[in-house]
Amino acid sequence: MKKVTTLLLLFVLSISVSFAQGQRGEPKEPKAIALEQTQMMKEKLNLTEEQEALILALNEEFAAKRNKLRAENKENRTQMRSAMKTTFVEQDQKMKEILTEDQYATFQEMRSERNRRRVGKMRKNKE
């Protein structure tokens, strides 16, 4: 359980850093974001070389999509959130095809933890 929590924490941190850097200055390139995500997943999920290659391509594809959505929807956050949610669902479906059942369960736990942390951070910022 400790490994899963640590894995999820690292995943959340890498995603948080990516988003934070994009908000403060120039956004990171989609390939850099995808590489960081894939490296973290490789370590936490014990990916095979084949899985790593597939996930890197998947992460690059969806990082580029999310970058494009951010650029197109800067003024309309509601529309951007809706579109982003759709991309996460699509990516999740494809991720499920690549990962084993155990890896996918760990991946889901990582995402859940990241979401809990984001909600907690948003609540803390409102106070």
C-alpha positions as CSV (number, residue, x, y, z in Angstrom):
1,M,0.0,0.0,0.0
2,K,2.9,2.3,0.8
3,K,4.3,1.7,-2.7
4,V,1.0,2.6,-4.3
5,T,0.6,5.7,-2.3
6,T,4.2,6.8,-3.1
7,L,3.6,6.0,-6.8
8,L,0.4,8.0,-6.9
9,L,2.0,10.9,-5.0
10,L,4.8,11.1,-7.6
11,F,2.4,10.9,-10.5
12,V,0.3,13.7,-9.0
13,L,3.3,15.8,-8.3
14,S,4.6,15.4,-11.9
15,I,1.2,16.4,-13.3
16,S,0.8,19.2,-10.8
17,V,4.3,20.6,-11.8
18,S,3.4,20.4,-15.4
19,F,0.2,22.3,-15.0
20,A,1.8,24.9,-12.7
21,Q,4.6,25.6,-15.0
22,G,2.2,26.1,-17.9
23,Q,0.3,28.6,-15.8
24,R,3.3,30.7,-14.7
25,G,5.1,30.9,-17.9
26,E,5.6,29.1,-21.2
27,P,3.8,25.8,-21.2
28,K,5.9,22.7,-21.5
29,E,6.1,21.0,-24.8
30,P,3.7,18.0,-25.0
31,K,6.6,15.7,-25.7
32,A,8.3,16.8,-22.5
33,I,5.1,16.3,-20.5
34,A,4.6,12.9,-22.0
35,L,8.1,11.8,-21.3
36,E,7.8,12.8,-17.7
37,Q,4.5,11.0,-17.3
38,T,5.8,7.9,-19.0
39,Q,9.0,7.8,-16.9
40,M,7.0,8.0,-13.7
41,M,4.6,5.3,-14.9
42,K,7.5,3.1,-15.9
43,E,8.9,3.3,-12.4
44,K,5.7,2.9,-10.6
45,L,3.9,0.4,-12.7
46,N,7.0,-1.7,-13.8
47,L,6.2,-1.3,-17.5
48,T,7.7,-3.6,-20.1
49,E,9.6,-2.0,-22.9
50,E,6.7,-2.6,-25.3
51,Q,4.2,-1.0,-22.8
52,E,6.6,1.9,-22.3
53,A,6.7,2.6,-26.0
54,L,2.9,2.4,-26.4
55,I,2.3,4.6,-23.3
56,L,4.8,7.2,-24.4
57,A,3.0,7.5,-27.8
58,L,-0.4,7.6,-26.0
59,N,0.9,10.3,-23.6
60,E,2.3,12.4,-26.4
61,E,-1.0,12.2,-28.3
62,F,-3.1,13.2,-25.4
63,A,-0.6,15.9,-24.1
64,A,-0.8,17.5,-27.5
65,K,-4.6,17.3,-27.5
66,R,-4.8,18.9,-24.0
67,N,-2.4,21.7,-25.1
68,K,-4.5,22.4,-28.1
69,L,-7.7,22.5,-26.0
70,R,-6.1,24.9,-23.5
71,A,-5.1,27.2,-26.4
72,E,-8.5,27.1,-28.0
73,N,-10.6,27.5,-24.9
74,K,-8.6,30.0,-22.8
75,E,-11.7,32.2,-22.3
76,N,-14.2,29.4,-21.7
77,R,-13.1,27.3,-18.7
78,T,-16.3,25.3,-18.6
79,Q,-16.0,24.2,-22.2
80,M,-12.3,23.5,-21.6
81,R,-13.1,21.3,-18.5
82,S,-15.7,19.4,-20.5
83,A,-13.3,18.8,-23.4
84,M,-10.5,17.8,-21.0
85,K,-12.7,15.3,-19.2
86,T,-13.5,13.7,-22.6
87,T,-9.8,13.4,-23.4
88,F,-9.1,11.8,-20.0
89,V,-11.8,9.2,-20.6
90,E,-10.4,8.4,-24.0
91,Q,-6.9,8.1,-22.7
92,D,-8.1,5.9,-19.8
93,Q,-9.8,3.5,-22.2
94,K,-6.7,3.2,-24.3
95,M,-4.5,2.8,-21.2
96,K,-6.7,-0.1,-20.0
97,E,-5.9,-1.9,-23.2
98,I,-2.1,-1.5,-22.7
99,L,-1.8,-2.2,-19.0
100,T,-2.3,-5.5,-17.1
101,E,-5.2,-5.6,-14.7
102,D,-2.9,-5.0,-11.7
103,Q,-1.1,-2.2,-13.4
104,Y,-4.4,-0.6,-14.4
105,A,-5.7,-0.9,-10.8
106,T,-2.6,0.9,-9.6
107,F,-2.9,3.5,-12.3
108,Q,-6.5,4.2,-11.2
109,E,-5.4,4.5,-7.6
110,M,-2.8,7.0,-8.7
111,R,-5.4,9.1,-10.5
112,S,-7.8,9.0,-7.6
113,E,-5.2,10.2,-5.2
114,R,-4.2,13.0,-7.6
115,N,-7.8,14.1,-7.8
116,R,-8.2,14.0,-4.0
117,R,-5.1,16.2,-3.7
118,R,-6.4,18.6,-6.3
119,V,-9.7,19.0,-4.5
120,G,-8.0,19.4,-1.2
121,K,-5.7,22.1,-2.7
122,M,-8.7,23.9,-4.2
123,R,-10.5,23.9,-0.9
124,K,-7.5,25.1,0.9
125,N,-7.0,28.0,-1.6
126,K,-10.6,29.1,-1.1
127,E,-10.1,29.6,2.6
